[in-house]
């Protein structure tokens, strides 16, 4: 029995298969072209895969690792990679805390030190070896310094695939020793294909799903699982009533995500409120808000955000609401009251800004 069979995996989203199980990569043609050219020419010893979380960086890394290890000439390689039994591949990720019986919150130096044995052996066929780090954002300072040392003195024929959601948080010296491979949000077509490939049902409103998930398969999976499109429709319906907020509907929406076991839907709704406020701010600033995510969204946003002053007000409210919600939930205040308070503040702001 492998590690994947016995312990939770920190680099796998709950309810979705691990990225190493994905049969193929969808989209990201530029990244495919760049790595394909490197396979035919000079191969960098380290790649930094950057971009928004959930857009397919890890799926790409595992597919690239299989190519680096020669899957075309080894029909059994993909199975060994999926089972984490391929001796030429190592994975660095958050480890398991035996004492606390939970995953560690950070990648520690102990996880990096496990590479010593892997790096002390040469590949049996004299070929490449691959190390996947997922995700570099989760390393503590000691782990980051240990990885930096390896990158400064790279072992022969070892390729590092470093996945990072926010490269600005990495040590500049780590970034400078990697070739950066940037990943953009998936378009609706590729997002739908990736969702289907993950075994999920593609909703009818794939364009709306792509807009609300920012092209992230991980976020899209959460929206599908918790009826995110339905929640956003209800939120937009409330915004359409502002500045005469339908309080009964607001109470109903807040209460629907406040019960025991509803934490995921509560967090999803708070995220959707952030999204709506951000799209309102962009509308007021004259910037494209993105494809409409619900019926009559553009008309409602144009009414509530008629100009630059409104853009600044909505942006300020978005920041304040996010901070207030985080604090309130941190001290265990009633989630329904927290959400209702945000909706009332939205209504108050709409009263000051909206045009007739």
N, C-alpha and C positions, 0 to 999 in steps of 0.2 A: 504494500500500500504506500502510495507516495504522499509527500507533504500536502499536496493539493486535496487529497482525499480525507485528511484528518484535521486540518486547521483552516480557519477562515483566511481568505486571501485579501490582503490590503489593497491590491491593485485590480480588484474585480468589483464592479458595481453589483449590489444586491439585486437579484432578480434577472441578471443578465449573464451570459457566458463570459469566461475570461477572454481577453483579447487574443491569447495564443490559439484559441479554438476557432477564431474567425476563418472561414474558408478563403476569403479574398479581401482585398482592399478596394474601397469604393472612393472614387474621386482622387484628389491630390496628384494630378497628372504632373505638375511641376516637380514635386518631390520624387516621383517615380522616374522622371527623366534624368534628374540630377544624380540619383543613386545608380541608375542604369549606366550612365556615362562613367561613373567612378568604378563600376564593376569591370568596365572594358579598359580602364586606364589606371591612374594612380588612386589607390584607396586611402583616404584619410584614416588615421588611427582612432579618431573619435568624432562622433556626430552628436550635435545638440539639437534634439527635436523639440521645437517650440511652437506654441500656439494655444488657443483657448482649450480649457479642459473638456474632454469628451468628444473632440472632433476626429479622433482616429489616430492619434500619434502612437499609442501603444500597439494598436492593431498593425500599423505600418511597421513599427520596430520589429515585431515578431515575424512578419512576412519577410522583411529585409534580412533578418537573422537567418531564416531558412535559406534564402538565396545565397548569403555569404557562406553558409556551411555546405552548399552544394546539393540542394534538394532535387535538382533536375537529374542528377546521376545517382541519387539514393532514394528509392521509393519509400523506404521505411523511416526516413528522417523526420517527416512531419509527425508521425506517431510518437517518436521518441521526444520531440519537442513538446508536444501536447502533454505527455506524461512527465515532463520535467526530468527525463532520464538521459538526455543527450549529454555525453561527457564533455563536448566541446562548447557548451553554452552554460553561462552562469547568470543568475538573476539576483540583483541586489534590491531589496525592498524592506519595508518595515517588518520587524520580527515579532515573534510571539513572546509575551512575558509570562513565563511559567508560574511565577509567584502570584501575579494579579489575575492570571487566567484570561488575558485579553491581549489584543494587538498593541504593540507599543505605539506611542503617538508620534515618534520620530524615528528616522533611520539612524542608528547609532554606529559608532566606529566598529563595534563587534561584528556587524553585518559586513562591513568592508573587509575586515580581517579574515573573514571566511574565504576571501578570494585567494589567500596565500597558497593554499593547497592546489587550487585550480590553476594558478599562474605558475606554480613550480613544475607542472607537467607540460610537456609539449604535446601537440596534437598527434595522435597515432599515425596519421597519414601525412604529417608535415604541413597540413593546411592551416586554415584560419581557425581562430577561436573567437567567441563573441561574448561580451558582457552587456546585459541590459540593466540599466538603473532606472527604476520607476517608483517614485518620481524624485528628481533631484531637489524639488521644493521642500521635501520632507526630511532632508538630512540635517542633523545637528552640526555644530561647528567642527567637532572632532572628525565626524564622518566626511565632511566636506574637505577638510585638510588632508585626510587620508586618500580620498579620491584624487585630489589635486596632485599628490605625490606620484600616484600611478600615471596620471596624464603627463606629468613632467618627464617621467622616465618610462615611456610606454613599452611594454613587453613586445617582442617581435611577433608579428602576425596575429595580434589581438586587436579586435575592433570594439570600441566602446559605443553603445547606443544609449545616450543620456536623454531621458524624457524630462521635460521641464515646462510647466504651465506659465511660469512668470520668471523669465531669465534675468530680469533686473534684480531679483533677490539672490542670485548666485554670485559667488566670488568672481570678480572680473578675470582673474587668472584662470579659472575653470573655463569661462566662456572663450577666452582667447586661445585656448588649446583645443578647441573643438570647431569643426565646420558646422555652421548653423544651417538647419533645414527647417524652414518655416511652413506651418500648416494653417490654412485659412478655414473658416467655418464651412461646413458642407452645404452645397446647394440642395434645394428641395429634392431633386431627382436622386442625387447620391445619398441623401439622408434617408429617403424612403427605402432604397435598396439595402442600406446598412441595417436599418431597423428590421427589415424582413429577414436579412441574413442572421440577425441575432435571435430569430425565432419569435419576434413580436408582430402583432397585427398592425398593418399600416392604416392609420385613420383616413377618413375621406378628405379631411382638410389638411393635406400634407404641407401646403404653402404656409398655412397658419402655424402649423407645428414647427416648421423650419424657422419662422420668424420669432416665435416665442422661445425656442430652444437655442437661438443664435447658432444654428447649424451644428449643435452638439448632440451626438447620439446618446450620451449619458443623460443629458437634460431631457431629451425627447422621451427616453424610456420612463423617466419620472413623471413627465406630463401625461404619458399614455396610462401608466399604472394608476395614477390618482386623478384622472379626469381633469387634467389641467386646462384643456380647451373649454370644458364646461364651466370651470371656475372663472376663467378669464371672460367668458361671455356674461356671466352674472356680474362681474366687476364692471365691465363696460356698460352693462345695463344700468348700474347704479350711477356711474359717471354721467350717463346721458340725462339723469334726473337732476344733477347738480346745476344751480345752487339750491334747488328745492329737493334735497336728498330724500329718497324714499326710505324713511327710517325703519319701517317694518321689514323691508327687504334687506336693509343693511344689518339689522339684528339677526335675521335669518341666516345670512351669509356668514357672519361672524360666529354664530352658534354652530354652524355646520362643520367647522374645523376645530372646535374647542373641546371635544369630548376625549375621553381616555382612548388612546390608540390612534388618535387623529393627528399626531405630531407631524407626520410627513406632509399631510394635506395643509396643515397650518403653515408650515415653513414654505410650502409651495405657494400658497396664497400670498404670503408676505413677499416672496420673490416676484410674483406677478404684479403686485402693487408697485414694487420698485420699477419693474419694467414699464408699467403704464405711466408712471411719473416721469421716467426718463424719456419716453416717447412723446409725452406732452411737452417737455422742455425742448426737445429737438424740433417739434412742430413750431413752437413759439420763436425759436431761433432761425426759422426758415430752412432748416436742414431736413433731409429726407428722414422720416421716422421709420422707414422700412415698409415692407409689404403689410397691408392691413391684416390684422390677426382675428378680427371679428367684424360682423356686419355693422355698418355705420360708424366704424371707428374713426375714419378720417374726418367725417363731418363733426363728430363730437369733439375731437381734439382741436380742430380749427376754431370751434366756438369757445372752448375753454382756454386756448393758448393763442390769442390773436397777435402777439408781438413779442419783442425782446424782453420787455418788463415781465411778461408772463413766463417767459422761458426761465428767467432768473428765479422767479418765485417758485416755480415747480421744481427746479433743481435744488433749491434750498430746502423745500419741504421734503424732497426725496431723501436728502442726507439726514435731516432731523428725524424723520419718521423711522429710518433704519436704525439710527442710534437709540431712539427712545424704545423701539420694539426690542432690541437686543438687551437693553438694560432691564426693561420690565419683565421679560421672560427669564432673564438671569436671576431675578429675585422672586420668581414663581408667582407673578401676578396672573390674574385670570386672562387666558388668551383671547376669549371673546371680547373682554373689555379693552384689551390692547388694540385689537383690530378695529373695533368700533370707534375708538378714539382717533385712529388714523383716518378712518372714513369721514368722521366729523370734521377733522382738520382739512381734508380735501374739499369738503363742501364749503367750509368757511373761505378757503383760498379761492375757490371757484366763484363765490359771491363777490369777491373783490376784483376778479380779473375778467370774467366772461363777458362777452358782448351779447346783446339781446338777439 
